[in-house]
Amino acid sequence: MQSWLDHLADRSGPKYLAIADAIDHAVRTGALRPGERLPPQRELAAELGVDLTTVTRAYGLARDAGLIEGAGRLGSYVRNAAGLPLADLTADSGMIMPPQPGFALLGQAMRDGMAKLLRAGGQSPLLQYQPSGGALRDRQEAAQALAARGMATAEDQAIVTAGGQNALHAIIGTMFAPGDVICAGRSTYPGLLALARRFGLTVRAIPGDGEGLDPDAVQAAALAGAKAVYVVPTNDNPTTATLDLERRLWLAAIIRRHGLTLVEDDAYGQLPARPLPPLAAFAPERSWHVASVAKIVSPVLRVAHVRAPSAAAARRLVGDISETSVMAPPLNAALVTHWLREGVFADLVARVRAEGVVRQRLVAPLLAGLDHAAHPEGYHIWLRLADTAPAPAELASRLSPLGLSIVPGERFAVDPAAAERAVRISIGGAIGHERLARAFEGLRALVGAAPAR
């Protein structure tokens, strides 16, 4: 038997996935080198004692993953690493990425926008340093966009940051002291957990359900000394829960009654065709609202619009931004402003939304019968695993060659000892429909469920 298949018998799950997994491992460890010829499919099938279709399917998965390529009658060869598509090199980044719906649209919008911004020539102010909180024109447009979503915002309350994480870093670093307690869901955004560790804060896990945080539990935490609550109100990361209007009003009342600070990470709030009002609209004087571009248009645009509860709080935040990132990327910020003014931004979000709907419908039959949650217009899935399924980390490792971005549930756990046996799966990014469907077929095979008819 080929040396790279020595441990094939030790691998659980369907044979075709085990073979594809072995190819992936061999390529990445150097056991199979670029340009090396793989065994002919019929010979390998006979050697392993499996059907030809099993090997054909395994080679197909490896080819889809960019690991090998076919050369007709000459057979299949390990692909040169330099030729791997960018999507294959970044598929396991663990990030949620907006889907790309024939994304010449995004590229064209960027080319057109940049050309208009820079066509004056000469010494463009966009090619110079900008104020740390954003240029006046960008803050004015941000204030108008925030106000249009129900949050009255003065231009001196609006800040432009280098993405959502930059905004959270500034908020956590300037508004809280070591030992302060922040409430969050039992499974929450790892970026918040990392910042809490950095600044010596305690994150208190709050129970919830399919509609988000339990307001009564937030109130109990406030009575026990909590200072703030962190929430992704629409299409939560990772659970996909969305707070309905009644629960938003309920939480806002608790925030005001107990003087809590709200940190609203509204990464997906603008994605639904019929968006709900942000929580900050109901408690504006207690709220930090963060609306980033990365999760609803493209991660290449490092821009977020932040609404501070007051002008004084905004000035404090700008001080932190100056010390860390200096400023948001000027061309990125100006491009977003241009798109907002011209209506291009809304069109791009609509196209991303439409592609998210298509992908959710594509994978829904392959998730039937599994314990999962998803937003119909979103592009990540929270899948709870049965005890008979592989462990979350093993499942993520086994499926990464298929191009899926899968993160084990323990990465999101406020209390690792109480982590859900679950994974978050991104169905966005550059992965195509056919490859996405095949990857989910592999997922079902590994978790021991037959595809729905």
C-alpha positions as MATLAB code, in Angstrom:
seq = 'MQSWLDHLADRSGPKYLAIADAIDHAVRTGALRPGERLPPQRELAAELGVDLTTVTRAYGLARDAGLIEGAGRLGSYVRNAAGLPLADLTADSGMIMPPQPGFALLGQAMRDGMAKLLRAGGQSPLLQYQPSGGALRDRQEAAQALAARGMATAEDQAIVTAGGQNALHAIIGTMFAPGDVICAGRSTYPGLLALARRFGLTVRAIPGDGEGLDPDAVQAAALAGAKAVYVVPTNDNPTTATLDLERRLWLAAIIRRHGLTLVEDDAYGQLPARPLPPLAAFAPERSWHVASVAKIVSPVLRVAHVRAPSAAAARRLVGDISETSVMAPPLNAALVTHWLREGVFADLVARVRAEGVVRQRLVAPLLAGLDHAAHPEGYHIWLRLADTAPAPAELASRLSPLGLSIVPGERFAVDPAAAERAVRISIGGAIGHERLARAFEGLRALVGAAPAR';
ca = [
       0.000    0.000    0.000;
       1.098    3.581   -0.656;
       2.921    4.899    2.433;
       0.621    7.910    2.722;
      -2.301    5.514    3.122;
      -0.680    3.469    5.917;
      -3.086    4.712    8.565;
      -6.219    4.713    6.429;
      -7.784    1.945    8.504;
      -7.470    4.133   11.611;
      -9.679    6.850   10.131;
     -13.375    6.745   10.977;
     -16.253    7.670    8.676;
     -16.910    6.942    5.000;
     -13.995    5.591    2.958;
     -14.069    8.358    0.353;
     -13.703   10.994    3.077;
     -10.927    9.008    4.722;
      -9.016    8.794    1.420;
      -9.491   12.517    0.724;
      -8.377   13.280    4.282;
      -5.278   11.128    3.800;
      -4.412   12.968    0.571;
      -4.836   16.304    2.326;
      -2.606   15.225    5.220;
       0.028   13.812    2.885;
       0.178   16.975    0.745;
       0.400   19.288    3.732;
       3.082   17.197    5.477;
       5.149   16.635    2.332;
       4.523   12.898    2.073;
       3.094   13.721   -1.355;
       5.126   16.397   -3.133;
       4.095   18.919   -5.826;
       4.055   17.233   -9.209;
       3.952   13.706   -7.782;
       1.594   11.338   -9.585;
      -1.165    9.653   -7.581;
      -2.048    6.008   -8.197;
      -4.543    5.436  -11.039;
      -8.019    5.281   -9.578;
      -8.704    1.670  -10.629;
      -5.406    0.456   -9.189;
      -5.998    2.248   -5.892;
      -9.548    0.905   -5.671;
      -8.255   -2.643   -6.168;
      -5.449   -2.096   -3.659;
      -7.874   -0.816   -1.021;
     -10.643   -3.278   -1.836;
     -13.216   -0.538   -2.479;
     -15.445    0.458   -5.372;
     -13.987    2.638   -8.116;
     -16.644    5.263   -7.348;
     -15.242    5.575   -3.803;
     -11.801    6.531   -5.108;
     -13.290    8.748   -7.832;
     -15.276   10.621   -5.204;
     -12.211   11.016   -2.970;
     -10.086   12.345   -5.830;
     -12.918   14.708   -6.723;
     -12.923   16.158   -3.213;
      -9.140   16.552   -3.263;
      -9.356   18.252   -6.647;
     -12.113   20.598   -5.415;
      -9.913   21.463   -2.449;
      -7.105   22.494   -4.821;
      -4.786   19.696   -3.655;
      -4.523   17.727   -6.899;
      -5.275   18.229  -10.582;
      -6.136   15.893  -13.416;
      -4.072   15.541  -16.581;
      -6.395   13.375  -18.669;
      -5.005    9.950  -19.442;
      -1.809   10.833  -17.599;
      -3.706   10.636  -14.308;
      -3.845   12.907  -11.244;
      -0.942   14.898   -9.828;
      -0.302   16.866   -6.661;
      -0.839   20.480   -7.485;
       1.959   23.024   -7.179;
       1.356   24.982   -3.949;
       1.933   28.247   -5.785;
      -1.087   27.456   -7.920;
      -3.530   26.921   -5.077;
      -6.525   29.252   -5.343;
      -6.650   31.977   -2.714;
      -9.964   30.628   -1.396;
      -8.337   27.272   -0.647;
      -5.499   28.890    1.278;
      -7.894   30.933    3.404;
     -10.808   28.530    3.833;
      -9.735   27.507    7.326;
      -9.373   31.057    8.656;
     -12.241   30.466   11.073;
     -13.892   33.727   10.069;
     -17.411   34.342    8.799;
     -17.118   35.888    5.352;
     -19.869   37.324    3.172;
     -20.606   35.121    0.157;
     -19.415   36.275   -3.226;
     -22.334   36.305   -5.685;
     -20.412   36.489   -8.950;
     -18.473   39.176   -7.207;
     -17.303   41.035  -10.269;
     -19.950   43.391   -8.862;
     -17.833   44.195   -5.805;
     -14.652   44.585   -7.824;
     -16.369   46.887  -10.287;
     -17.905   48.959   -7.487;
     -14.446   49.344   -5.936;
     -12.813   50.314   -9.237;
     -15.543   52.818  -10.115;
     -15.601   54.314   -6.623;
     -11.843   54.683   -6.349;
     -11.638   56.254   -9.803;
     -14.207   58.888   -8.822;
     -12.516   59.575   -5.495;
      -9.084   60.057   -7.017;
      -9.882   61.495  -10.454;
      -9.065   65.079   -9.397;
      -5.368   64.168   -9.417;
      -2.747   66.221   -7.673;
      -2.369   66.051   -3.906;
      -5.530   64.254   -2.838;
      -6.317   64.671    0.874;
      -7.383   61.020    0.865;
      -3.731   60.075    0.461;
      -2.772   61.843    3.684;
      -3.323   61.199    7.387;
      -6.909   61.695    8.536;
      -8.314   62.580   11.979;
      -8.286   59.526   14.270;
     -12.067   59.480   14.593;
     -12.607   59.878   10.863;
     -12.715   62.767    8.416;
     -15.645   65.161    8.859;
     -17.388   64.034    5.646;
     -17.134   60.371    6.730;
     -18.457   61.072   10.230;
     -21.338   63.105    8.793;
     -22.319   60.275    6.459;
     -21.967   57.755    9.298;
     -24.217   59.895   11.512;
     -26.865   60.048    8.779;
     -26.700   56.283    8.189;
     -27.037   55.575   11.923;
     -29.933   58.025   12.235;
     -31.695   56.373    9.312;
     -31.709   53.152   11.348;
     -33.512   54.815   14.248;
     -30.598   56.172   16.312;
     -30.523   59.960   16.361;
     -26.804   60.716   16.019;
     -24.890   63.988   15.987;
     -21.707   64.087   13.930;
     -19.625   64.445   17.119;
     -21.104   61.125   18.367;
     -20.111   59.242   15.206;
     -16.660   57.652   14.958;
     -15.098   55.818   12.023;
     -12.828   52.950   13.084;
     -10.619   50.401   11.336;
     -13.240   47.664   11.540;
     -15.449   46.246   14.266;
     -12.673   44.648   16.326;
     -10.790   47.951   16.425;
     -13.968   49.578   17.735;
     -14.483   46.911   20.407;
     -10.853   47.213   21.510;
     -11.290   50.962   21.964;
     -14.620   50.618   23.805;
     -13.439   47.881   26.170;
     -10.102   49.574   26.782;
     -11.452   53.035   27.584;
     -14.846   52.458   29.179;
     -14.112   49.664   31.664;
     -11.691   48.929   34.475;
     -10.004   45.653   35.462;
     -12.456   43.505   37.423;
     -15.583   44.910   35.751;
     -18.180   42.324   34.760;
     -19.680   42.166   31.266;
     -22.658   39.918   30.517;
     -22.706   37.887   27.303;
     -24.287   34.730   25.967;
     -22.899   31.369   27.051;
     -21.431   31.053   23.564;
     -20.187   34.395   22.318;
     -17.821   36.120   19.895;
     -14.202   35.052   20.625;
     -12.975   38.575   19.896;
     -14.823   39.817   22.973;
     -13.366   37.044   25.133;
      -9.850   37.906   23.960;
     -10.343   41.586   24.804;
     -11.760   40.739   28.228;
      -8.644   38.687   28.998;
      -6.381   41.475   27.780;
      -8.039   44.139   29.938;
      -8.727   42.004   33.016;
     -12.523   41.967   32.709;
     -14.855   39.165   33.750;
     -17.379   37.870   31.227;
     -20.454   36.411   32.916;
     -22.344   33.796   30.911;
     -26.051   34.585   30.521;
     -28.507   31.853   29.541;
     -30.676   32.317   26.501;
     -32.791   30.498   23.960;
     -33.450   30.553   20.235;
     -34.364   34.231   20.489;
     -31.235   35.372   22.312;
     -30.324   36.460   25.844;
     -32.761   36.008   28.721;
     -33.541   39.566   29.952;
     -34.375   38.330   33.457;
     -30.925   36.755   33.698;
     -29.359   40.036   32.567;
     -31.282   41.821   35.316;
     -30.074   39.308   37.897;
     -26.490   39.866   36.761;
     -26.962   43.636   37.043;
     -28.217   43.243   40.595;
     -25.110   41.158   41.317;
     -22.817   43.963   40.125;
     -22.438   43.560   36.351;
     -21.504   46.793   34.554;
     -22.376   46.032   30.947;
     -23.983   43.672   28.463;
     -22.527   42.633   25.114;
     -24.925   41.486   22.431;
     -25.053   40.691   18.718;
     -28.800   41.363   18.362;
     -29.370   40.067   14.833;
     -28.010   36.714   13.642;
     -25.826   36.244   16.711;
     -22.304   34.903   16.311;
     -22.238   31.948   16.788;
     -25.795   30.895   17.719;
     -27.652   32.769   14.889;
     -30.336   33.885   17.409;
     -32.138   37.167   16.703;
     -33.756   39.242   19.441;
     -37.337   40.035   18.507;
     -38.766   43.515   19.044;
     -40.396   42.650   22.375;
     -37.153   41.296   23.811;
     -35.212   44.324   22.547;
     -37.583   46.639   24.363;
     -37.398   44.460   27.475;
     -33.581   44.445   27.492;
     -33.408   48.183   26.851;
     -35.663   48.818   29.845;
     -33.392   46.706   32.060;
     -30.286   48.480   30.745;
     -31.766   51.869   31.596;
     -33.214   50.800   34.957;
     -29.902   49.414   36.221;
     -27.523   51.840   34.513;
     -25.840   49.149   32.439;
     -23.633   49.974   29.465;
     -24.737   48.314   26.232;
     -22.075   47.205   23.761;
     -24.082   46.394   20.641;
     -21.970   44.575   18.061;
     -24.465   44.837   15.221;
     -22.394   43.110   12.559;
     -25.435   41.755   10.699;
     -28.136   44.263   11.646;
     -28.318   45.756    8.153;
     -28.431   42.390    6.388;
     -32.139   41.423    6.669;
     -34.498   42.814    4.047;
     -36.737   43.907    6.951;
     -34.295   44.887    9.692;
     -35.361   45.375   13.297;
     -34.433   48.594   15.121;
     -31.090   48.366   16.906;
     -31.147   47.997   20.676;
     -29.355   51.338   20.888;
     -32.450   53.021   19.463;
     -34.255   52.244   22.743;
     -31.431   53.171   25.163;
     -29.264   55.634   23.211;
     -27.736   57.323   26.264;
     -26.415   53.949   27.559;
     -25.307   52.407   24.257;
     -22.231   51.867   22.141;
     -23.393   50.740   18.703;
     -20.895   49.184   16.256;
     -21.854   48.666   12.592;
     -19.011   47.162   10.567;
     -18.750   46.684    6.818;
     -16.645   43.500    6.823;
     -19.443   41.048    7.611;
     -22.061   42.445    5.214;
     -19.993   43.498    2.177;
     -16.365   42.340    2.337;
     -13.597   41.849    4.947;
     -11.233   43.761    2.669;
     -12.954   46.969    3.819;
     -11.644   47.698    7.320;
     -14.340   50.209    8.280;
     -16.914   50.405   11.055;
     -19.284   53.191   12.063;
     -19.623   53.621   15.819;
     -22.275   55.571   17.666;
     -21.151   56.769   21.094;
     -23.646   57.528   23.877;
     -22.320   61.100   24.044;
     -19.845   63.456   22.387;
     -17.593   63.271   25.470;
     -17.514   59.459   25.284;
     -16.701   59.699   21.573;
     -13.688   61.901   22.309;
     -12.365   59.328   24.792;
     -12.722   56.617   22.182;
     -10.841   58.658   19.588;
      -7.900   58.859   21.998;
      -7.615   55.061   22.092;
      -7.917   54.795   18.310;
      -5.104   57.314   17.915;
      -2.847   55.189   20.134;
      -3.645   51.850   18.469;
      -4.628   52.064   14.800;
      -4.079   55.842   14.300;
      -7.086   55.999   11.960;
      -9.365   53.973    9.750;
      -7.886   53.385    6.264;
      -8.726   56.700    4.535;
      -9.532   55.278    1.100;
     -11.678   52.515    2.630;
     -13.616   55.028    4.716;
     -14.077   57.424    1.800;
     -15.228   54.588   -0.469;
     -17.906   53.511    2.019;
     -19.058   57.132    2.312;
     -19.256   57.395   -1.489;
     -21.232   54.158   -1.711;
     -23.685   55.316    0.950;
     -24.302   58.584   -0.879;
     -24.729   56.942   -4.278;
     -26.883   54.007   -3.128;
     -24.203   51.477   -4.074;
     -23.807   50.280   -0.486;
     -27.456   49.211   -0.247;
     -27.181   47.418   -3.586;
     -24.095   45.494   -2.506;
     -25.753   44.436    0.767;
     -28.848   43.331   -1.168;
     -26.726   41.157   -3.471;
     -24.924   39.574   -0.516;
     -28.288   38.978    1.194;
     -29.702   37.298   -1.909;
     -26.711   34.994   -2.162;
     -27.018   34.138    1.534;
     -30.651   33.140    0.977;
     -29.647   30.909   -1.953;
     -26.961   29.184    0.102;
     -29.231   28.617    3.080;
     -31.782   26.981    0.774;
     -29.047   24.888   -0.801;
     -27.805   23.400    2.483;
     -31.182   23.174    4.264;
     -32.069   19.695    2.890;
     -28.619   18.454    3.925;
     -29.224   19.685    7.479;
     -32.727   18.227    7.821;
     -33.043   16.209   11.007;
     -29.898   17.679   12.550;
     -30.009   19.951   15.604;
     -29.022   23.256   14.044;
     -29.918   26.939   13.892;
     -29.582   29.390   11.011;
     -30.795   32.822    9.990;
     -32.591   32.602    6.610;
     -30.627   35.574    5.253;
     -27.335   34.816    6.990;
     -24.325   32.722    6.114;
     -23.324   30.799    9.190;
     -24.878   27.806   10.940;
     -24.729   26.636   14.548;
     -24.781   22.833   14.544;
     -25.160   20.942   17.817;
     -23.625   17.488   17.644;
     -25.049   14.260   18.955;
     -22.925   12.195   21.312;
     -22.384    9.656   18.516;
     -20.881   12.269   16.177;
     -17.148   13.044   16.098;
     -15.883   15.599   18.601;
     -16.171   19.211   17.349;
     -12.420   19.659   16.879;
     -12.141   16.358   15.007;
     -15.090   17.241   12.787;
     -13.534   20.616   11.951;
     -10.229   18.959   11.085;
     -11.844   16.274    8.926;
     -13.957   18.711    6.926;
     -11.465   21.524    6.386;
     -10.048   19.895    3.200;
     -13.523   20.192    1.695;
     -13.322   23.975    1.918;
     -15.672   24.585    4.841;
     -14.747   27.061    7.552;
     -15.722   25.217   10.752;
     -14.954   26.361   14.289;
     -15.464   24.098   17.343;
     -17.969   25.353   19.907;
     -15.417   25.560   22.719;
     -13.821   28.550   20.969;
     -16.969   30.555   21.774;
     -17.563   29.312   25.320;
     -17.453   31.845   28.163;
     -16.949   28.848   30.445;
     -14.898   26.207   28.566;
     -16.021   23.538   31.049;
     -19.620   24.123   29.934;
     -18.952   24.449   26.197;
     -21.689   23.219   23.894;
     -20.865   20.174   21.807;
     -21.323   22.180   18.638;
     -19.618   23.767   15.647;
     -20.126   27.016   13.780;
     -20.049   26.571   10.017;
     -19.594   29.445    7.576;
     -21.305   29.008    4.213;
     -20.028   32.308    2.833;
     -16.705   33.220    1.283;
     -15.572   32.160   -2.166;
     -16.690   28.513   -1.991;
     -19.002   27.693   -4.907;
     -22.446   26.088   -4.733;
     -21.408   22.663   -6.014;
     -18.459   22.410   -3.681;
     -20.578   23.668   -0.779;
     -23.182   20.960   -1.390;
     -20.521   18.260   -1.585;
     -18.947   19.481    1.617;
     -22.285   19.255    3.429;
     -22.798   15.759    2.065;
     -19.480   14.894    3.693;
     -20.650   16.565    6.890;
     -23.784   14.415    7.013;
     -21.744   11.299    6.386;
     -19.462   12.102    9.294;
     -22.220   12.910   11.774;
     -24.050    9.717   10.849;
     -27.200   11.060    9.205;
     -28.621   10.096    5.852;
     -29.372   12.960    3.439;
     -33.008   14.107    3.351;
     -34.923   13.363    0.177;
];
